[in-house]
């Protein structure tokens, strides 16, 4: 039975009030808010809890229950979560795993029905979800919205299968999330008119304002790879009723460091009114997604975070449904270790699988940028040895490989710049969205060793150099660990440090690597089937 009371400065974003009060609750429901006077800066502050409006929990490399243990330390009381990472590997079985595991924690996690599994027909995934499977998810209330509709060309072309999924969500009265980077003009208008109500892919104010003009809500994203907060924070004051915060993909070391609370503190530091900021961080997701989360009112669930002040927003305690789930940076939730589930059928490769025949005068090179999911197409003269195109780390032209993890096949090969490795290689079975094995390296032998380490572990991230191979195993779908969050975060940080020791200047090299197979974001990406141009949605040649 969850009951209690707390005296603090109560912050009510919609009423734009701060006042000293005692909040009392019984059976997890707020029964009274007794005002005691004006705001007292010597007292702590009680706020509605923070909500991540779009996060792929799998990207934390933690299970939902373990994610909850870490997130609640930072005042998070709910998430809106798209399980399409595990869905691409295991289909309905994977989604049921996420729902069952999440049910073991008090943190409300609203899962979405993945709309694009596989994300495109140009890659090999481990499963396929059609309208019939999505109907099952909605009918059994496993999901409460249609997850990001990445296949915007199909929406614009009125593809029957895609339109059936949109119609299904509408029939169940569920919101539809968008994903339309760079889409504008009439195409953007038609995309929104299909019933798609959010977008988290904006990277410029002009793009965000144009989407807002169509009636969409904008989720300002700040994750481990894509970071758009600085570019978009102006919207908080311009459209406080139609903006939310999200992390999208947050790796374990970043999650341990902080969550939505960090964005709230930054927004207030940038000069935005605390009431507008908290509306975006705490209340707008409740209204848009119909979350069963309290808003710090009498009759609501006691979902709240107590913070030291309203500048740093350092959490002291977090309550969910009246249960104190975190205090002074320590989670009070019990750790749960699940049985792994997986789909992994790849055999080890050899150096010969990574040979690239020398032809053409130039090669198309993927140019990656730190903190950006977009890439650029570059043309460079190749380095040739023994009639083969080989990596050239002196020019930062590294070998990129994608290996089908679901069945044995010839690896797809390309070249990439921006990773900066002077030696060694990185490999990962986290490779959006189909989660084949992706690797980058300064020489084929290192790439081969890193890939084979991931294959031997049936999933994980690896760093190979002249001293050997370091590995973080990910036995759950090749995406998640069954260890505790702090252990996973520390091991992940060690691998990141190894990548930087090899020469990478990227803030999050493994996170950036994981998006180099994400075909739905231009310009050039690499799937297990070949080099792909996201502008034309067609394959293209490596050599020119």
KEMARKOL-836467 format. One record per residue (C-alpha): residue number from 1; residue in one letter; x, y, z. Coordinates in steps of 0.1 Angstrom, whole numbers. Example, Ala and Ser with C-alpha at 12.3 -4.5 7.8 and 13.67 -1.06 7.14 Angstrom:
<recs>
REC  nr rest     x     y     z
REC   1    A   123   -45    78
REC   2    S   137   -11    71
</recs>
This chain:
<recs>
REC  nr rest     x     y     z
REC   1    X     0     0     0
REC   2    X    17    32   -12
REC   3    X     9    61    10
REC   4    X    28    91    24
REC   5    X    33   128    24
REC   6    X    59   154    15
REC   7    X    63   191    22
REC   8    X    79   210    -7
REC   9    X    74   239   -31
REC  10    X    48   226   -56
REC  11    X    53   235   -92
REC  12    X    22   235  -113
REC  13    X    31   242  -150
REC  14    X    -4   247  -164
REC  15    X   -15   271  -136
REC  16    X    20   287  -137
REC  17    X    22   286   -99
REC  18    X    48   277   -73
REC  19    X    37   275   -37
REC  20    X    47   257    -5
REC  21    X    24   228     3
REC  22    X    20   194    19
REC  23    X    11   167    -6
REC  24    X    -6   136     9
REC  25    X   -14   103    -9
REC  26    X   -30    70    -1
REC  27    X   -30    38   -22
REC  28    X    -9    57   -47
REC  29    X   -35    85   -53
REC  30    X   -30   121   -42
REC  31    X   -57   129   -16
REC  32    X   -47   164    -6
REC  33    X   -25   193   -16
REC  34    X   -26   216    15
REC  35    X   -11   250     8
REC  36    X    12   263    35
REC  37    X    23   296    20
REC  38    X    44   312    -7
REC  39    X    74   297   -24
REC  40    X   102   291     0
REC  41    X   136   289   -18
REC  42    X   151   271    12
REC  43    X   128   241     6
REC  44    X   129   215   -21
REC  45    X   106   215   -52
REC  46    X    81   188   -62
REC  47    X    73   185   -99
REC  48    X    53   162  -121
REC  49    X    77   135  -132
REC  50    X    97   136  -164
REC  51    X    87   116  -195
REC  52    X   108   105  -224
REC  53    X    84   109  -253
REC  54    X   103    86  -277
REC  55    X   130    61  -268
REC  56    X   141    28  -280
REC  57    X   149    11  -247
REC  58    X   170   -15  -265
REC  59    X   195    12  -274
REC  60    X   204    15  -237
REC  61    X   215   -22  -240
REC  62    X   193   -28  -210
REC  63    X   161   -47  -205
REC  64    X   130   -25  -198
REC  65    X   131   -34  -161
REC  66    X   168   -25  -158
REC  67    X   162     7  -179
REC  68    X   135    16  -154
REC  69    X   159    12  -124
REC  70    X   184    36  -140
REC  71    X   159    61  -155
REC  72    X   139    66  -123
REC  73    X   171    79  -105
REC  74    X   168   109  -128
REC  75    X   132   116  -121
REC  76    X   117    98  -151
REC  77    X    82    84  -143
REC  78    X    72    72  -177
REC  79    X    84    65  -213
REC  80    X    69    62  -247
REC  81    X    89    34  -263
REC  82    X    91    19  -297
REC  83    X   103   -17  -296
REC  84    X   111   -19  -333
REC  85    X   147   -28  -326
REC  86    X   138   -62  -310
REC  87    X   109   -65  -334
REC  88    X   132   -65  -363
REC  89    X   151   -94  -348
REC  90    X   123  -115  -332
REC  91    X    90  -101  -343
REC  92    X    60  -106  -320
REC  93    X    81  -128  -297
REC  94    X   104   -99  -291
REC  95    X    76   -74  -284
REC  96    X    60   -98  -259
REC  97    X    94  -101  -242
REC  98    X    96   -63  -238
REC  99    X    60   -61  -225
REC 100    X    64   -90  -201
REC 101    X    97   -76  -187
REC 102    X    83   -41  -184
REC 103    X    53   -54  -164
REC 104    X    78   -64  -137
REC 105    X    86   -27  -130
REC 106    X    63     1  -118
REC 107    X    76    25  -145
REC 108    X    48    30  -170
REC 109    X    61    22  -205
REC 110    X    38    28  -234
REC 111    X    50     6  -262
REC 112    X    41    13  -298
REC 113    X    32   -11  -326
REC 114    X    63   -11  -349
REC 115    X    51     2  -383
REC 116    X    81    -7  -404
REC 117    X    95   -42  -398
REC 118    X   116   -45  -417
REC 119    X   123    -8  -421
REC 120    X   128   -12  -459
REC 121    X   127   -40  -484
REC 122    X   164   -33  -490
REC 123    X   178   -52  -460
REC 124    X   175   -85  -443
REC 125    X   157   -86  -409
REC 126    X   147  -114  -387
REC 127    X   110  -108  -388
REC 128    X    82   -92  -406
REC 129    X    51   -74  -391
REC 130    X    21   -69  -412
REC 131    X   -13   -54  -403
REC 132    X   -25   -87  -389
REC 133    X     3   -88  -363
REC 134    X    -3   -51  -354
REC 135    X   -40   -58  -350
REC 136    X   -31   -85  -324
REC 137    X    -9   -59  -305
REC 138    X   -36   -33  -305
REC 139    X   -64   -57  -297
REC 140    X   -45   -72  -267
REC 141    X   -35   -37  -255
REC 142    X     2   -46  -257
REC 143    X     7   -13  -276
REC 144    X   -10    21  -274
REC 145    X     2    39  -306
REC 146    X    16    32  -340
REC 147    X    54    37  -339
REC 148    X    74    59  -362
REC 149    X    63    57  -398
REC 150    X    97    57  -414
REC 151    X    86    46  -449
REC 152    X    74    81  -459
REC 153    X    77    73  -497
REC 154    X    51    46  -492
REC 155    X    28    70  -474
REC 156    X    31    95  -502
REC 157    X    25    68  -528
REC 158    X    -6    55  -509
REC 159    X    10    20  -506
REC 160    X   -19    -3  -497
REC 161    X     0   -22  -469
REC 162    X    13    10  -453
REC 163    X   -21    27  -455
REC 164    X   -37    -4  -439
REC 165    X   -14     1  -409
REC 166    X   -23    38  -406
REC 167    X   -60    30  -408
REC 168    X   -56     3  -382
REC 169    X   -42    28  -357
REC 170    X   -70    52  -365
REC 171    X   -96    25  -359
REC 172    X   -82    19  -324
REC 173    X   -80    56  -317
REC 174    X   -42    55  -313
REC 175    X   -17    83  -322
REC 176    X     7    77  -351
REC 177    X    43    87  -347
REC 178    X    62   101  -377
REC 179    X    98    99  -390
REC 180    X   104   122  -420
REC 181    X   138   138  -419
REC 182    X   141   166  -444
REC 183    X   106   162  -458
REC 184    X    91   195  -467
REC 185    X    65   213  -489
REC 186    X    36   195  -503
REC 187    X    51   161  -495
REC 188    X    52   171  -458
REC 189    X    16   183  -459
REC 190    X     4   150  -474
REC 191    X    24   130  -449
REC 192    X     8   148  -420
REC 193    X   -26   146  -436
REC 194    X   -23   108  -435
REC 195    X   -28   111  -397
REC 196    X     8   112  -386
REC 197    X    10   136  -356
REC 198    X    46   138  -344
REC 199    X    82   140  -357
REC 200    X   114   137  -338
REC 201    X   138   139  -368
REC 202    X   140   177  -372
REC 203    X   175   192  -373
REC 204    X   167   228  -381
REC 205    X   142   254  -369
REC 206    X   129   259  -404
REC 207    X   121   222  -407
REC 208    X   105   220  -373
REC 209    X    83   252  -379
REC 210    X    72   239  -412
REC 211    X    61   206  -396
REC 212    X    44   225  -368
REC 213    X    25   244  -394
REC 214    X     9   212  -406
REC 215    X    -4   205  -371
REC 216    X    23   181  -360
REC 217    X    39   180  -326
REC 218    X    77   182  -325
REC 219    X    98   160  -302
REC 220    X   131   177  -295
REC 221    X   157   149  -296
REC 222    X   189   147  -276
REC 223    X   203   112  -276
REC 224    X   237    95  -277
REC 225    X   241   100  -315
REC 226    X   215   126  -328
REC 227    X   216   158  -308
REC 228    X   191   185  -319
REC 229    X   184   203  -287
REC 230    X   206   234  -293
REC 231    X   192   238  -328
REC 232    X   155   235  -317
REC 233    X   152   247  -281
REC 234    X   137   280  -293
REC 235    X   105   261  -299
REC 236    X   100   255  -262
REC 237    X    88   291  -258
REC 238    X    72   294  -292
REC 239    X    51   263  -290
REC 240    X    51   251  -254
REC 241    X    18   232  -259
REC 242    X    32   212  -289
REC 243    X    67   203  -280
REC 244    X    80   173  -261
REC 245    X   115   160  -252
REC 246    X   130   126  -262
REC 247    X   162   108  -263
REC 248    X   154    83  -291
REC 249    X   186    63  -286
REC 250    X   205    65  -254
REC 251    X   235    43  -247
REC 252    X   241    30  -212
REC 253    X   268    54  -201
REC 254    X   247    84  -211
REC 255    X   217    70  -194
REC 256    X   236    65  -161
REC 257    X   247   101  -164
REC 258    X   212   116  -168
REC 259    X   180   116  -187
REC 260    X   152   141  -195
REC 261    X   162   160  -163
REC 262    X   194   172  -181
REC 263    X   173   187  -209
REC 264    X   151   205  -184
REC 265    X   180   221  -167
REC 266    X   196   231  -200
REC 267    X   163   246  -212
REC 268    X   159   267  -181
REC 269    X   196   278  -183
REC 270    X   189   289  -219
REC 271    X   162   313  -205
REC 272    X   130   294  -211
REC 273    X   103   298  -185
REC 274    X   103   268  -161
REC 275    X    65   263  -166
REC 276    X    69   260  -204
REC 277    X    99   236  -200
REC 278    X    80   214  -175
REC 279    X    49   214  -198
REC 280    X    71   199  -225
REC 281    X    90   175  -203
REC 282    X    61   163  -180
REC 283    X    26   171  -193
REC 284    X    25   172  -231
REC 285    X    33   134  -235
REC 286    X     5   126  -211
REC 287    X   -21   144  -232
REC 288    X    -8   134  -266
REC 289    X    -4    97  -259
REC 290    X   -32    93  -232
REC 291    X    -7    81  -206
REC 292    X   -21    70  -172
REC 293    X     4    92  -154
REC 294    X    -4   118  -127
REC 295    X     1   155  -131
REC 296    X     5   164   -95
REC 297    X   -32   172   -88
REC 298    X   -57   159   -63
REC 299    X   -71   126   -76
REC 300    X   -41   119   -98
REC 301    X   -16    91   -92
REC 302    X    14   102   -72
REC 303    X    39   104  -100
REC 304    X    64   130   -91
REC 305    X   101   140   -86
REC 306    X   115   160   -58
REC 307    X   144   182   -68
REC 308    X   169   204   -50
REC 309    X   160   235   -70
REC 310    X   146   246  -103
REC 311    X   179   255  -119
REC 312    X   199   223  -117
REC 313    X   169   200  -112
REC 314    X   190   175   -93
REC 315    X   166   147   -83
REC 316    X   163   138   -46
REC 317    X   134   113   -48
REC 318    X   111    99   -74
REC 319    X    77    84   -68
REC 320    X    56    63   -92
REC 321    X    20    56   -81
REC 322    X    30    66   -46
REC 323    X    59    42   -44
REC 324    X    93    58   -38
REC 325    X   114    42   -66
REC 326    X   146    62   -62
REC 327    X   164    83   -36
REC 328    X   196   104   -37
REC 329    X   208    87   -69
REC 330    X   200    52   -58
REC 331    X   173    30   -74
REC 332    X   150    14   -49
REC 333    X   137   -11   -75
REC 334    X   147   -48   -73
REC 335    X   169   -60  -101
REC 336    X   155   -87  -124
REC 337    X   176  -110  -145
REC 338    X   157  -124  -175
REC 339    X   163  -155  -196
REC 340    X   179  -144  -229
REC 341    X   161  -148  -262
REC 342    X   179  -144  -295
REC 343    X   180  -151  -333
REC 344    X   216  -154  -346
REC 345    X   226  -177  -374
REC 346    X   259  -163  -388
REC 347    X   290  -183  -393
REC 348    X   325  -169  -389
REC 349    X   341  -151  -418
REC 350    X   376  -149  -432
REC 351    X   397  -120  -444
REC 352    X   389  -131  -480
REC 353    X   353  -122  -474
REC 354    X   364   -86  -471
REC 355    X   382   -83  -504
REC 356    X   371   -54  -527
REC 357    X   380   -58  -563
REC 358    X   398   -28  -578
REC 359    X   378   -12  -606
REC 360    X   367    23  -615
REC 361    X   387    55  -609
REC 362    X   368    67  -578
REC 363    X   349    52  -549
REC 364    X   317    65  -533
REC 365    X   325    71  -496
REC 366    X   301    76  -467
REC 367    X   310   107  -447
REC 368    X   298   104  -411
REC 369    X   296   133  -388
REC 370    X   295   134  -350
REC 371    X   261   138  -335
REC 372    X   243   135  -369
REC 373    X   224   106  -384
REC 374    X   227   121  -418
REC 375    X   257   112  -439
REC 376    X   272   127  -471
REC 377    X   283   110  -503
REC 378    X   319   118  -512
REC 379    X   340   107  -541
REC 380    X   377    97  -535
REC 381    X   404    80  -554
REC 382    X   409    46  -538
REC 383    X   441    31  -524
REC 384    X   449    -1  -543
REC 385    X   471   -29  -533
REC 386    X   474   -63  -551
REC 387    X   445   -53  -574
REC 388    X   423   -48  -543
REC 389    X   408   -16  -529
REC 390    X   420   -14  -493
REC 391    X   414    10  -463
REC 392    X   436    41  -462
REC 393    X   436    52  -425
REC 394    X   460    81  -433
REC 395    X   432    97  -453
REC 396    X   405    84  -429
REC 397    X   391    61  -456
REC 398    X   381    30  -436
REC 399    X   365    -3  -445
REC 400    X   328    -6  -436
REC 401    X   312   -41  -436
REC 402    X   277   -54  -429
REC 403    X   273   -91  -423
REC 404    X   238  -108  -424
REC 405    X   233  -123  -389
REC 406    X   202  -143  -399
REC 407    X   218  -165  -426
REC 408    X   252  -170  -441
REC 409    X   258  -145  -470
REC 410    X   286  -125  -485
REC 411    X   293   -94  -465
REC 412    X   283   -60  -480
REC 413    X   313   -37  -482
REC 414    X   319     0  -485
REC 415    X   343    27  -473
REC 416    X   336    55  -448
REC 417    X   353    86  -434
REC 418    X   348   103  -401
REC 419    X   356    75  -377
REC 420    X   393    84  -376
REC 421    X   406    50  -366
REC 422    X   444    47  -372
REC 423    X   444    11  -363
REC 424    X   421   -17  -353
REC 425    X   383   -22  -358
REC 426    X   349   -19  -341
REC 427    X   320   -43  -346
REC 428    X   284   -44  -333
REC 429    X   252   -64  -336
REC 430    X   234   -32  -328
REC 431    X   229   -19  -364
REC 432    X   196     0  -370
REC 433    X   171   -12  -380
REC 434    X   176   -48  -390
REC 435    X   205   -54  -365
REC 436    X   228   -73  -387
REC 437    X   265   -71  -378
REC 438    X   282   -38  -387
REC 439    X   320   -32  -385
REC 440    X   344    -4  -394
REC 441    X   382    -7  -394
REC 442    X   416     4  -405
REC 443    X   425   -30  -420
REC 444    X   406   -61  -431
REC 445    X   422   -85  -406
REC 446    X   411   -64  -376
REC 447    X   376   -60  -391
REC 448    X   374   -98  -395
REC 449    X   385  -104  -359
REC 450    X   360   -79  -345
REC 451    X   331   -94  -365
REC 452    X   340  -129  -355
REC 453    X   341  -120  -318
REC 454    X   305  -107  -321
REC 455    X   295  -139  -340
REC 456    X   311  -161  -314
REC 457    X   291  -143  -286
REC 458    X   259  -144  -306
REC 459    X   257  -107  -303
REC 460    X   276   -78  -287
REC 461    X   299   -49  -294
REC 462    X   337   -55  -299
REC 463    X   369   -35  -303
REC 464    X   399   -53  -319
REC 465    X   434   -40  -320
REC 466    X   469   -55  -319
REC 467    X   465   -64  -282
REC 468    X   434   -85  -288
REC 469    X   396   -81  -288
REC 470    X   374   -65  -261
REC 471    X   338   -75  -260
REC 472    X   305   -65  -243
REC 473    X   282   -95  -248
REC 474    X   245   -87  -257
REC 475    X   228  -121  -253
REC 476    X   192  -108  -255
REC 477    X   184  -105  -292
REC 478    X   220   -93  -298
REC 479    X   208   -59  -284
REC 480    X   206   -61  -246
REC 481    X   226   -73  -217
REC 482    X   212   -92  -187
REC 483    X   236   -74  -164
REC 484    X   229   -44  -142
REC 485    X   229   -10  -158
REC 486    X   260     4  -140
REC 487    X   281   -27  -150
REC 488    X   269   -24  -186
REC 489    X   276    13  -186
REC 490    X   311     9  -173
REC 491    X   320   -18  -198
REC 492    X   305     2  -226
REC 493    X   326    32  -215
REC 494    X   357    11  -216
REC 495    X   350     0  -252
REC 496    X   343    36  -262
REC 497    X   377    46  -246
REC 498    X   393    18  -266
REC 499    X   378    32  -298
REC 500    X   391    66  -290
REC 501    X   425    52  -282
REC 502    X   425    37  -317
REC 503    X   421    73  -330
REC 504    X   383    79  -333
REC 505    X   373   116  -325
REC 506    X   336   107  -323
REC 507    X   319   113  -290
REC 508    X   300    80  -293
REC 509    X   317    58  -320
REC 510    X   296    27  -314
REC 511    X   263    47  -315
REC 512    X   274    64  -347
REC 513    X   284    31  -362
REC 514    X   250    16  -354
REC 515    X   233    41  -376
REC 516    X   255    36  -407
REC 517    X   230     9  -418
REC 518    X   199    30  -412
REC 519    X   187    33  -448
REC 520    X   158    57  -441
REC 521    X   181    86  -433
REC 522    X   201    99  -463
REC 523    X   225   102  -480
REC 524    X   246    70  -482
REC 525    X   242    40  -459
REC 526    X   252     3  -461
REC 527    X   228   -26  -457
REC 528    X   237   -63  -458
REC 529    X   225   -62  -494
REC 530    X   247   -33  -506
REC 531    X   254     5  -507
REC 532    X   222    24  -505
REC 533    X   213    60  -516
REC 534    X   186    73  -492
REC 535    X   178   102  -514
REC 536    X   166    80  -543
REC 537    X   157    49  -522
REC 538    X   178    27  -545
REC 539    X   211     8  -543
REC 540    X   241    24  -559
REC 541    X   276    12  -569
REC 542    X   307    15  -548
REC 543    X   330    24  -577
REC 544    X   325    51  -602
</recs>
